[in-house]
Amino acid sequence: MSTPTRIRLATPADTPGIEAVLSAAFDADIPGVVAFWREVVGRGLVRAELVAEHDGRVVGHLGLSHAWLDAEPRLVDVLVVGPLSIDPEHQDQGIGSALLDAARTEGARQLAPYLVLEGEGAYYCRKGFVPAHTYGLLPPSDRVAGDDFLASALETREPWMHGRVVYHDLWWESDAIGLFQPA
Ligand SMILES: CC(C)(COP(=O)(O)OP(=O)(O)OC[C@H]1O[C@@H](n2cnc3c(N)ncnc32)[C@H](O)[C@@H]1OP(=O)(O)O)[C@@H](O)C(=O)NCCC(=O)NCCS
């Protein structure tokens, strides 16, 4: 009998499992994703990591990291979703959806007004995200097509919270912006 999949916050002991899932889900499409995520962690930019655990093994991972919203009155802290990766053998079982639900709960707990991400609307717009321009959020670079920059508004969002989303230096140093291209 199959055991249920559990969504929880990651601990340091999960790092090898997380990196294995990142490699399995992404490496062919986005080489270097493991090294990039190590840098995000190493520079203290992670605000939470969520994992899906099945039979004692990490089978899914979602990272939440920090960015700013350059709103006119002041900078606002927002959370960037990604990478989101599910082990190929466990895809299409609702694990990505469960991790996104948990990310919204965690973002609300951290009082973030928005989760933002670069990704495919065909997937994320069924999971509580809308094109970020709906809220007047501009992507961090013109290399991110408007409809591929998505946002989920949380309870602390206020109407004045719009403007450009600004990534940390690491994203620019690593040329890690606009990597997502819809198929
Ligand atoms: C994309 C990904 C995160 C989805 O997670 P998942 O756990 O497999 O997806 P869920 O079970 O929550 O949702 C499955 C549904 O989403 C659909 N779906 C999955 N990937 C999709 C995509 N890229 N575009 C549109 N729909 C997609 C499935 O067809 C399925 O539809 P259904 O409910 O009508 O059957 C996962 O497939 C993955 O890790 N892919 C490789 C890495 C990646 O591309 N990450 C996202 C970067 S933007």
The ligand as an SDF file (V2000), in Angstrom:
LIG
                    3D

 48 50  0  0  0  0  0  0  0  0999 V2000
    5.8490   21.5330  -13.6850 C   0  0  0  0  0  0  0  0  0  0  0  0
    5.8320   20.6740  -12.4010 C   0  0  0  0  0  0  0  0  0  0  0  0
    6.3780   21.4900  -11.2520 C   0  0  0  0  0  0  0  0  0  0  0  0
    4.3590   20.2950  -12.1320 C   0  0  0  0  0  0  0  0  0  0  0  0
    4.2740   19.5720  -10.9160 O   0  0  0  0  0  0  0  0  0  0  0  0
    3.3510   18.2670  -10.8040 P   0  0  0  0  0  0  0  0  0  0  0  0
    3.3490   17.8180   -9.4140 O   0  0  0  0  0  0  0  0  0  0  0  0
    3.8170   17.3030  -11.8450 O   0  0  0  0  0  0  0  0  0  0  0  0
    1.9410   18.8670  -11.2600 O   0  0  0  0  0  0  0  0  0  0  0  0
    0.5230   18.6800  -10.5300 P   0  0  0  0  0  0  0  0  0  0  0  0
    0.3090   17.2270  -10.2720 O   0  0  0  0  0  0  0  0  0  0  0  0
    0.3960   19.6420   -9.4310 O   0  0  0  0  0  0  0  0  0  0  0  0
   -0.4400   19.1680  -11.6960 O   0  0  0  0  0  0  0  0  0  0  0  0
   -0.6260   18.3330  -12.7750 C   0  0  0  0  0  0  0  0  0  0  0  0
   -1.4490   19.0600  -13.8240 C   0  0  0  0  0  0  0  0  0  0  0  0
   -0.6840   20.1470  -14.3520 O   0  0  0  0  0  0  0  0  0  0  0  0
   -0.4820   19.9410  -15.7410 C   0  0  0  0  0  0  0  0  0  0  0  0
    0.8630   20.4240  -16.0880 N   0  0  0  0  0  0  0  0  0  0  0  0
    2.0500   19.9550  -15.6660 C   0  0  0  0  0  0  0  0  0  0  0  0
    3.0610   20.6670  -16.2380 N   0  0  0  0  0  0  0  0  0  0  0  0
    2.4590   21.5910  -17.0230 C   0  0  0  0  0  0  0  0  0  0  0  0
    2.9460   22.6030  -17.8860 C   0  0  0  0  0  0  0  0  0  0  0  0
    4.2440   22.8310  -18.0470 N   0  0  0  0  0  0  0  0  0  0  0  0
    2.0280   23.3690  -18.5410 N   0  0  0  0  0  0  0  0  0  0  0  0
    0.7030   23.1600  -18.4050 C   0  0  0  0  0  0  0  0  0  0  0  0
    0.1760   22.2150  -17.5910 N   0  0  0  0  0  0  0  0  0  0  0  0
    1.0550   21.4370  -16.9230 C   0  0  0  0  0  0  0  0  0  0  0  0
   -0.6090   18.4440  -15.9440 C   0  0  0  0  0  0  0  0  0  0  0  0
   -0.9460   18.1560  -17.2740 O   0  0  0  0  0  0  0  0  0  0  0  0
   -1.7450   18.1210  -14.9810 C   0  0  0  0  0  0  0  0  0  0  0  0
   -2.9780   18.5040  -15.5440 O   0  0  0  0  0  0  0  0  0  0  0  0
   -4.3760   17.8100  -15.0800 P   0  0  0  0  0  0  0  0  0  0  0  0
   -4.5940   18.2180  -13.6370 O   0  0  0  0  0  0  0  0  0  0  0  0
   -5.3810   18.4010  -16.0000 O   0  0  0  0  0  0  0  0  0  0  0  0
   -4.1800   16.3400  -15.2490 O   0  0  0  0  0  0  0  0  0  0  0  0
    6.6330   19.3570  -12.5740 C   0  0  0  0  0  0  0  0  0  0  0  0
    6.1310   18.6630  -13.6750 O   0  0  0  0  0  0  0  0  0  0  0  0
    8.1390   19.5580  -12.7490 C   0  0  0  0  0  0  0  0  0  0  0  0
    8.8900   19.5060  -11.7760 O   0  0  0  0  0  0  0  0  0  0  0  0
    8.6010   19.7590  -13.9980 N   0  0  0  0  0  0  0  0  0  0  0  0
   10.0330   19.9170  -14.2900 C   0  0  0  0  0  0  0  0  0  0  0  0
   10.5900   21.1950  -13.7110 C   0  0  0  0  0  0  0  0  0  0  0  0
    9.7750   22.4210  -14.1020 C   0  0  0  0  0  0  0  0  0  0  0  0
    9.4590   22.6130  -15.2740 O   0  0  0  0  0  0  0  0  0  0  0  0
    9.4380   23.2540  -13.0950 N   0  0  0  0  0  0  0  0  0  0  0  0
    8.6420   24.4430  -13.2790 C   0  0  0  0  0  0  0  0  0  0  0  0
    9.4930   25.5640  -13.7490 C   0  0  0  0  0  0  0  0  0  0  0  0
    8.5170   26.9510  -14.2490 S   0  0  0  0  0  0  0  0  0  0  0  0
  1  2  1  0
  2  3  1  0
  2  4  1  0
  2 36  1  0
  4  5  1  0
  5  6  1  0
  6  7  2  0
  6  8  1  0
  6  9  1  0
  9 10  1  0
 10 11  2  0
 10 12  1  0
 10 13  1  0
 13 14  1  0
 14 15  1  0
 15 16  1  0
 15 30  1  0
 16 17  1  0
 17 18  1  0
 17 28  1  0
 18 19  1  0
 18 27  1  0
 19 20  2  0
 20 21  1  0
 21 22  1  0
 21 27  2  0
 22 23  1  0
 22 24  2  0
 24 25  1  0
 25 26  2  0
 26 27  1  0
 28 29  1  0
 28 30  1  0
 30 31  1  0
 31 32  1  0
 32 33  2  0
 32 34  1  0
 32 35  1  0
 36 37  1  0
 36 38  1  0
 38 39  2  0
 38 40  1  0
 40 41  1  0
 41 42  1  0
 42 43  1  0
 43 44  2  0
 43 45  1  0
 45 46  1  0
 46 47  1  0
 47 48  1  0
M  END
$$$$
